[in-house]
Amino acid sequence: MTTRPELRTDGNFLPGLIALALFGVLAAVFLTASFPDPQGFTGDGSITASIGYAMFDLAGGVHPSEGFLVSFIVIAVVLDAALDAAVMLAKTEEDGRIGGALRIGSTDTDDDSAARTDGGRDRPTGEDR
């Protein structure tokens, strides 16, 4: 037998009221905002080509624009650093060492330095290797 869902009224309504008030403020801002008429681009040149020229700060775009080469390079460096940090954090062991699945050139046979072939699960002590 199924029962109808019931509204729980024993909880805290404050987060819901805050979200509703924030929605009201944002709706009022967006509905009362005024934007100028769109200007468009003048000329017959390619807009896509002009964006490409502007991104790499090259001369040759039909439409005048600012150069974005510095910001393009800064974003590339930041994303590369984030990717490197993500890889390093993914390979960090619990004790702070940088680890990996395989230890190339390692002659130790203890559990800390050997490659795990059991899916990363800890073995009970005394189990044969």
Distance bins in CASP14 RR format, pairs under 12 A and 6 or more apart:
PFRMAT RR
TARGET T0000
AUTHOR 0000-0000-0000
RMODE 2
METHOD distances of the structure
MODEL  1
7 13 0 0 0 0 0 1 0 0 0 0 0
12 18 0 0 0 0 0 1 0 0 0 0 0
13 19 0 0 0 0 0 1 0 0 0 0 0
13 20 0 0 0 0 1 0 0 0 0 0 0
13 21 0 0 0 0 0 1 0 0 0 0 0
14 20 0 0 0 0 0 1 0 0 0 0 0
14 21 0 0 0 0 0 1 0 0 0 0 0
15 21 0 0 0 0 0 1 0 0 0 0 0
15 22 0 0 0 0 0 1 0 0 0 0 0
16 22 0 0 0 0 1 0 0 0 0 0 0
16 23 0 0 0 0 1 0 0 0 0 0 0
17 23 0 0 0 0 0 1 0 0 0 0 0
17 24 0 0 0 0 0 1 0 0 0 0 0
18 24 0 0 0 0 0 1 0 0 0 0 0
18 25 0 0 0 0 0 1 0 0 0 0 0
19 25 0 0 0 0 0 1 0 0 0 0 0
19 26 0 0 0 0 0 1 0 0 0 0 0
20 26 0 0 0 0 0 1 0 0 0 0 0
20 27 0 0 0 0 0 1 0 0 0 0 0
21 27 0 0 0 0 0 1 0 0 0 0 0
21 28 0 0 0 0 0 1 0 0 0 0 0
22 28 0 0 0 0 0 1 0 0 0 0 0
22 29 0 0 0 0 0 1 0 0 0 0 0
23 29 0 0 0 0 0 1 0 0 0 0 0
23 30 0 0 0 0 0 1 0 0 0 0 0
23 31 0 0 0 0 0 1 0 0 0 0 0
24 30 0 0 0 0 1 0 0 0 0 0 0
24 31 0 0 0 0 1 0 0 0 0 0 0
24 32 0 0 0 0 0 1 0 0 0 0 0
25 31 0 0 0 0 0 1 0 0 0 0 0
25 32 0 0 0 0 0 1 0 0 0 0 0
26 32 0 0 0 0 0 1 0 0 0 0 0
26 33 0 0 0 0 0 1 0 0 0 0 0
27 33 0 0 0 0 0 1 0 0 0 0 0
39 63 0 0 0 0 0 1 0 0 0 0 0
40 47 0 0 0 0 1 0 0 0 0 0 0
40 63 0 0 0 0 1 0 0 0 0 0 0
41 47 1 0 1 0 0 0 0 0 0 0 0
41 48 0 0 0 0 0 1 0 0 0 0 0
41 49 0 0 0 0 0 1 0 0 0 0 0
41 50 0 0 0 0 1 0 0 0 0 0 0
41 51 0 0 0 0 0 1 0 0 0 0 0
41 61 0 0 0 0 0 1 0 0 0 0 0
41 62 0 0 0 0 1 0 0 0 0 0 0
41 63 1 0 1 0 0 0 0 0 0 0 0
41 64 0 0 0 0 0 1 0 0 0 0 0
41 65 0 0 0 0 0 1 0 0 0 0 0
42 50 0 0 0 0 0 1 0 0 0 0 0
42 62 0 0 0 0 1 0 0 0 0 0 0
42 63 1 0 0 1 0 0 0 0 0 0 0
42 64 0 0 0 0 1 0 0 0 0 0 0
43 50 0 0 0 0 0 1 0 0 0 0 0
43 61 0 0 0 0 0 1 0 0 0 0 0
43 62 1 0 0 1 0 0 0 0 0 0 0
43 63 1 0 0 1 0 0 0 0 0 0 0
43 64 0 0 0 0 0 1 0 0 0 0 0
44 50 0 0 0 0 0 1 0 0 0 0 0
44 62 1 0 0 1 0 0 0 0 0 0 0
44 63 0 0 0 0 0 1 0 0 0 0 0
45 51 0 0 0 0 0 1 0 0 0 0 0
45 53 0 0 0 0 0 1 0 0 0 0 0
45 60 0 0 0 0 0 1 0 0 0 0 0
45 61 1 0 0 1 0 0 0 0 0 0 0
45 62 1 1 0 0 0 0 0 0 0 0 0
45 63 1 0 0 1 0 0 0 0 0 0 0
45 64 0 0 0 0 0 1 0 0 0 0 0
46 52 0 0 0 0 1 0 0 0 0 0 0
46 53 0 0 0 0 1 0 0 0 0 0 0
46 60 0 0 0 0 0 1 0 0 0 0 0
46 61 0 0 0 0 1 0 0 0 0 0 0
46 62 1 0 0 1 0 0 0 0 0 0 0
46 63 0 0 0 0 1 0 0 0 0 0 0
47 53 0 0 0 0 0 1 0 0 0 0 0
47 54 0 0 0 0 0 1 0 0 0 0 0
47 61 0 0 0 0 1 0 0 0 0 0 0
47 62 0 0 0 0 1 0 0 0 0 0 0
47 63 1 0 0 1 0 0 0 0 0 0 0
47 65 0 0 0 0 0 1 0 0 0 0 0
48 54 0 0 0 0 0 1 0 0 0 0 0
48 55 0 0 0 0 0 1 0 0 0 0 0
48 61 0 0 0 0 0 1 0 0 0 0 0
48 62 0 0 0 0 0 1 0 0 0 0 0
48 63 0 0 0 0 0 1 0 0 0 0 0
49 55 0 0 0 0 0 1 0 0 0 0 0
49 56 0 0 0 0 0 1 0 0 0 0 0
49 58 0 0 0 0 0 1 0 0 0 0 0
49 60 0 0 0 0 1 0 0 0 0 0 0
49 61 1 0 0 1 0 0 0 0 0 0 0
49 62 1 0 0 1 0 0 0 0 0 0 0
49 63 0 0 0 0 1 0 0 0 0 0 0
49 65 0 0 0 0 0 1 0 0 0 0 0
50 56 0 0 0 0 0 1 0 0 0 0 0
50 58 0 0 0 0 0 1 0 0 0 0 0
50 59 0 0 0 0 0 1 0 0 0 0 0
50 60 0 0 0 0 1 0 0 0 0 0 0
50 61 1 0 1 0 0 0 0 0 0 0 0
50 62 1 0 1 0 0 0 0 0 0 0 0
50 63 1 0 1 0 0 0 0 0 0 0 0
50 64 0 0 0 0 1 0 0 0 0 0 0
50 65 1 0 0 1 0 0 0 0 0 0 0
50 66 0 0 0 0 0 1 0 0 0 0 0
50 67 0 0 0 0 0 1 0 0 0 0 0
50 68 0 0 0 0 0 1 0 0 0 0 0
51 58 0 0 0 0 0 1 0 0 0 0 0
51 61 0 0 0 0 1 0 0 0 0 0 0
51 62 0 0 0 0 0 1 0 0 0 0 0
51 63 0 0 0 0 1 0 0 0 0 0 0
51 65 1 0 0 1 0 0 0 0 0 0 0
51 66 0 0 0 0 0 1 0 0 0 0 0
51 67 0 0 0 0 0 1 0 0 0 0 0
51 68 0 0 0 0 1 0 0 0 0 0 0
51 72 0 0 0 0 0 1 0 0 0 0 0
52 58 1 0 0 1 0 0 0 0 0 0 0
52 59 0 0 0 0 0 1 0 0 0 0 0
52 60 0 0 0 0 1 0 0 0 0 0 0
52 61 0 0 0 0 1 0 0 0 0 0 0
52 62 0 0 0 0 0 1 0 0 0 0 0
52 63 0 0 0 0 0 1 0 0 0 0 0
52 65 0 0 0 0 1 0 0 0 0 0 0
52 67 0 0 0 0 0 1 0 0 0 0 0
52 68 0 0 0 0 1 0 0 0 0 0 0
52 69 0 0 0 0 0 1 0 0 0 0 0
52 72 0 0 0 0 0 1 0 0 0 0 0
53 59 1 0 0 1 0 0 0 0 0 0 0
53 60 1 0 1 0 0 0 0 0 0 0 0
53 61 1 0 1 0 0 0 0 0 0 0 0
53 62 0 0 0 0 1 0 0 0 0 0 0
53 63 0 0 0 0 1 0 0 0 0 0 0
53 64 0 0 0 0 0 1 0 0 0 0 0
53 65 1 0 0 1 0 0 0 0 0 0 0
53 66 0 0 0 0 0 1 0 0 0 0 0
53 67 0 0 0 0 1 0 0 0 0 0 0
53 68 0 0 0 0 0 1 0 0 0 0 0
53 69 0 0 0 0 0 1 0 0 0 0 0
54 60 0 0 0 0 1 0 0 0 0 0 0
54 61 1 0 0 1 0 0 0 0 0 0 0
54 62 0 0 0 0 0 1 0 0 0 0 0
54 63 0 0 0 0 1 0 0 0 0 0 0
54 64 0 0 0 0 1 0 0 0 0 0 0
54 65 1 1 0 0 0 0 0 0 0 0 0
54 66 1 0 0 1 0 0 0 0 0 0 0
54 67 1 0 1 0 0 0 0 0 0 0 0
54 68 1 0 1 0 0 0 0 0 0 0 0
54 69 0 0 0 0 1 0 0 0 0 0 0
54 71 0 0 0 0 0 1 0 0 0 0 0
54 72 0 0 0 0 1 0 0 0 0 0 0
55 61 0 0 0 0 0 1 0 0 0 0 0
55 65 0 0 0 0 1 0 0 0 0 0 0
55 66 0 0 0 0 0 1 0 0 0 0 0
55 67 1 0 0 1 0 0 0 0 0 0 0
55 68 1 0 1 0 0 0 0 0 0 0 0
55 69 1 0 0 1 0 0 0 0 0 0 0
55 70 0 0 0 0 0 1 0 0 0 0 0
55 71 0 0 0 0 1 0 0 0 0 0 0
55 72 1 0 1 0 0 0 0 0 0 0 0
55 73 0 0 0 0 0 1 0 0 0 0 0
55 75 0 0 0 0 0 1 0 0 0 0 0
55 76 0 0 0 0 0 1 0 0 0 0 0
56 65 0 0 0 0 0 1 0 0 0 0 0
56 67 0 0 0 0 1 0 0 0 0 0 0
56 68 1 0 0 1 0 0 0 0 0 0 0
56 69 1 0 1 0 0 0 0 0 0 0 0
56 70 0 0 0 0 0 1 0 0 0 0 0
56 71 0 0 0 0 0 1 0 0 0 0 0
56 72 1 0 0 1 0 0 0 0 0 0 0
56 73 0 0 0 0 1 0 0 0 0 0 0
56 76 0 0 0 0 0 1 0 0 0 0 0
57 65 0 0 0 0 1 0 0 0 0 0 0
57 66 0 0 0 0 1 0 0 0 0 0 0
57 67 1 0 1 0 0 0 0 0 0 0 0
57 68 1 0 0 1 0 0 0 0 0 0 0
57 69 1 1 0 0 0 0 0 0 0 0 0
57 70 1 0 0 1 0 0 0 0 0 0 0
57 71 0 0 0 0 1 0 0 0 0 0 0
57 72 0 0 0 0 1 0 0 0 0 0 0
57 73 0 0 0 0 0 1 0 0 0 0 0
58 65 0 0 0 0 0 1 0 0 0 0 0
58 67 0 0 0 0 1 0 0 0 0 0 0
58 68 0 0 0 0 0 1 0 0 0 0 0
58 69 0 0 0 0 1 0 0 0 0 0 0
58 72 0 0 0 0 0 1 0 0 0 0 0
59 65 0 0 0 0 0 1 0 0 0 0 0
59 67 0 0 0 0 0 1 0 0 0 0 0
60 67 0 0 0 0 0 1 0 0 0 0 0
61 67 0 0 0 0 0 1 0 0 0 0 0
66 72 0 0 0 0 0 1 0 0 0 0 0
67 73 0 0 0 0 0 1 0 0 0 0 0
68 74 0 0 0 0 0 1 0 0 0 0 0
68 75 0 0 0 0 1 0 0 0 0 0 0
68 76 0 0 0 0 0 1 0 0 0 0 0
69 75 0 0 0 0 0 1 0 0 0 0 0
69 76 0 0 0 0 0 1 0 0 0 0 0
70 76 0 0 0 0 0 1 0 0 0 0 0
70 77 0 0 0 0 0 1 0 0 0 0 0
71 77 0 0 0 0 0 1 0 0 0 0 0
71 78 0 0 0 0 0 1 0 0 0 0 0
72 78 0 0 0 0 0 1 0 0 0 0 0
72 79 0 0 0 0 0 1 0 0 0 0 0
73 79 0 0 0 0 0 1 0 0 0 0 0
73 80 0 0 0 0 0 1 0 0 0 0 0
74 80 0 0 0 0 0 1 0 0 0 0 0
74 81 0 0 0 0 0 1 0 0 0 0 0
75 81 0 0 0 0 0 1 0 0 0 0 0
75 82 0 0 0 0 0 1 0 0 0 0 0
76 82 0 0 0 0 0 1 0 0 0 0 0
76 83 0 0 0 0 0 1 0 0 0 0 0
77 83 0 0 0 0 0 1 0 0 0 0 0
77 84 0 0 0 0 0 1 0 0 0 0 0
78 84 0 0 0 0 0 1 0 0 0 0 0
78 85 0 0 0 0 0 1 0 0 0 0 0
79 85 0 0 0 0 0 1 0 0 0 0 0
79 86 0 0 0 0 0 1 0 0 0 0 0
80 86 0 0 0 0 0 1 0 0 0 0 0
80 87 0 0 0 0 0 1 0 0 0 0 0
81 87 0 0 0 0 0 1 0 0 0 0 0
81 88 0 0 0 0 0 1 0 0 0 0 0
82 88 0 0 0 0 0 1 0 0 0 0 0
82 89 0 0 0 0 0 1 0 0 0 0 0
83 89 0 0 0 0 0 1 0 0 0 0 0
83 90 0 0 0 0 0 1 0 0 0 0 0
84 90 0 0 0 0 0 1 0 0 0 0 0
84 91 0 0 0 0 0 1 0 0 0 0 0
85 91 0 0 0 0 0 1 0 0 0 0 0
85 92 0 0 0 0 0 1 0 0 0 0 0
86 92 0 0 0 0 0 1 0 0 0 0 0
87 98 0 0 0 0 1 0 0 0 0 0 0
87 99 0 0 0 0 0 1 0 0 0 0 0
87 100 0 0 0 0 0 1 0 0 0 0 0
88 96 0 0 0 0 0 1 0 0 0 0 0
88 97 0 0 0 0 0 1 0 0 0 0 0
88 98 1 0 0 1 0 0 0 0 0 0 0
88 99 0 0 0 0 1 0 0 0 0 0 0
88 100 0 0 0 0 0 1 0 0 0 0 0
89 96 0 0 0 0 0 1 0 0 0 0 0
89 98 0 0 0 0 1 0 0 0 0 0 0
89 99 0 0 0 0 0 1 0 0 0 0 0
90 98 0 0 0 0 0 1 0 0 0 0 0
90 99 0 0 0 0 1 0 0 0 0 0 0
90 100 0 0 0 0 1 0 0 0 0 0 0
90 101 0 0 0 0 0 1 0 0 0 0 0
91 97 0 0 0 0 1 0 0 0 0 0 0
91 98 1 0 1 0 0 0 0 0 0 0 0
91 99 1 0 1 0 0 0 0 0 0 0 0
91 100 1 0 1 0 0 0 0 0 0 0 0
91 101 0 0 0 0 1 0 0 0 0 0 0
91 102 0 0 0 0 0 1 0 0 0 0 0
92 98 1 0 1 0 0 0 0 0 0 0 0
92 99 1 0 0 1 0 0 0 0 0 0 0
92 100 0 0 0 0 1 0 0 0 0 0 0
93 99 1 0 1 0 0 0 0 0 0 0 0
93 100 0 0 0 0 1 0 0 0 0 0 0
93 101 0 0 0 0 0 1 0 0 0 0 0
93 103 0 0 0 0 0 1 0 0 0 0 0
93 111 0 0 0 0 0 1 0 0 0 0 0
93 112 0 0 0 0 1 0 0 0 0 0 0
93 113 0 0 0 0 0 1 0 0 0 0 0
93 116 0 0 0 0 0 1 0 0 0 0 0
93 120 0 0 0 0 0 1 0 0 0 0 0
94 112 0 0 0 0 0 1 0 0 0 0 0
94 122 0 0 0 0 0 1 0 0 0 0 0
95 112 0 0 0 0 1 0 0 0 0 0 0
97 103 0 0 0 0 0 1 0 0 0 0 0
97 112 0 0 0 0 1 0 0 0 0 0 0
97 113 0 0 0 0 1 0 0 0 0 0 0
99 106 0 0 0 0 0 1 0 0 0 0 0
99 112 0 0 0 0 0 1 0 0 0 0 0
99 113 0 0 0 0 1 0 0 0 0 0 0
99 115 0 0 0 0 0 1 0 0 0 0 0
99 116 0 0 0 0 0 1 0 0 0 0 0
100 106 0 0 0 0 0 1 0 0 0 0 0
100 112 0 0 0 0 0 1 0 0 0 0 0
100 113 0 0 0 0 0 1 0 0 0 0 0
100 114 0 0 0 0 0 1 0 0 0 0 0
100 115 0 0 0 0 1 0 0 0 0 0 0
100 116 0 0 0 0 1 0 0 0 0 0 0
100 120 0 0 0 0 0 1 0 0 0 0 0
101 114 0 0 0 0 0 1 0 0 0 0 0
101 115 1 0 0 1 0 0 0 0 0 0 0
101 116 1 0 0 1 0 0 0 0 0 0 0
101 117 0 0 0 0 1 0 0 0 0 0 0
101 119 0 0 0 0 1 0 0 0 0 0 0
101 120 0 0 0 0 1 0 0 0 0 0 0
102 113 0 0 0 0 0 1 0 0 0 0 0
102 114 0 0 0 0 1 0 0 0 0 0 0
102 115 1 0 1 0 0 0 0 0 0 0 0
102 116 0 0 0 0 1 0 0 0 0 0 0
102 117 0 0 0 0 0 1 0 0 0 0 0
103 109 0 0 0 0 0 1 0 0 0 0 0
103 110 0 0 0 0 0 1 0 0 0 0 0
103 111 0 0 0 0 0 1 0 0 0 0 0
103 112 0 0 0 0 1 0 0 0 0 0 0
103 113 1 0 1 0 0 0 0 0 0 0 0
103 114 1 0 0 1 0 0 0 0 0 0 0
103 115 1 0 0 1 0 0 0 0 0 0 0
103 116 0 0 0 0 0 1 0 0 0 0 0
104 113 0 0 0 0 0 1 0 0 0 0 0
104 115 0 0 0 0 1 0 0 0 0 0 0
105 113 0 0 0 0 0 1 0 0 0 0 0
105 114 0 0 0 0 0 1 0 0 0 0 0
105 115 0 0 0 0 0 1 0 0 0 0 0
106 112 0 0 0 0 0 1 0 0 0 0 0
106 113 1 0 1 0 0 0 0 0 0 0 0
106 114 1 0 0 1 0 0 0 0 0 0 0
106 115 0 0 0 0 1 0 0 0 0 0 0
107 113 0 0 0 0 1 0 0 0 0 0 0
107 114 0 0 0 0 0 1 0 0 0 0 0
108 114 1 0 0 1 0 0 0 0 0 0 0
108 115 0 0 0 0 0 1 0 0 0 0 0
109 115 0 0 0 0 0 1 0 0 0 0 0
109 129 1 0 0 1 0 0 0 0 0 0 0
110 123 0 0 0 0 0 1 0 0 0 0 0
110 129 0 0 0 0 0 1 0 0 0 0 0
111 117 0 0 0 0 0 1 0 0 0 0 0
111 118 0 0 0 0 0 1 0 0 0 0 0
111 120 0 0 0 0 0 1 0 0 0 0 0
111 121 0 0 0 0 0 1 0 0 0 0 0
111 122 0 0 0 0 1 0 0 0 0 0 0
111 123 1 0 0 1 0 0 0 0 0 0 0
111 124 0 0 0 0 0 1 0 0 0 0 0
111 125 0 0 0 0 0 1 0 0 0 0 0
111 126 0 0 0 0 0 1 0 0 0 0 0
111 127 0 0 0 0 0 1 0 0 0 0 0
111 129 0 0 0 0 1 0 0 0 0 0 0
112 122 0 0 0 0 0 1 0 0 0 0 0
114 120 0 0 0 0 0 1 0 0 0 0 0
114 123 0 0 0 0 0 1 0 0 0 0 0
114 129 0 0 0 0 1 0 0 0 0 0 0
116 122 0 0 0 0 1 0 0 0 0 0 0
116 123 0 0 0 0 1 0 0 0 0 0 0
116 129 0 0 0 0 0 1 0 0 0 0 0
117 123 0 0 0 0 0 1 0 0 0 0 0
117 129 0 0 0 0 0 1 0 0 0 0 0
118 124 0 0 0 0 0 1 0 0 0 0 0
118 127 0 0 0 0 0 1 0 0 0 0 0
118 129 0 0 0 0 0 1 0 0 0 0 0
121 127 0 0 0 0 0 1 0 0 0 0 0
123 129 0 0 0 0 1 0 0 0 0 0 0
END
